Amino acid sequence: MKFFSGSDFLVFIKRQFSEERYRVDPTYLTANSAKISVFRREFSEERIMDIEYLLFLPTLEKRIFIHGIRHPSNYQFFLESFEPLDELIGSIHHLIE
């Protein structure tokens, strides 16, 4: 069973955004959690979403909360240890449009 750490999650999120157009800024990062803010690089940087990640250690369940700033929306995901994070990509892209 793979342990998906906070830094693994940060790398996954960074892959979703081009560095030319977005800045991904971790607010905090631990072995089993992360809080990440995503900013759009335009004339001035605008925060567009906050993403929180928690790996629930007894079961290795992945808990992800996405809070849209620019487009007020909230998403919650509770994924079992074997489930991929691909489900998040659609919600993330919805908030950056």
Helices and strands as residue ranges (DSSP letters): H 6-15, E 22-29, E 33-40, E 46-56, E 61-68, E 74-79, H 87-96
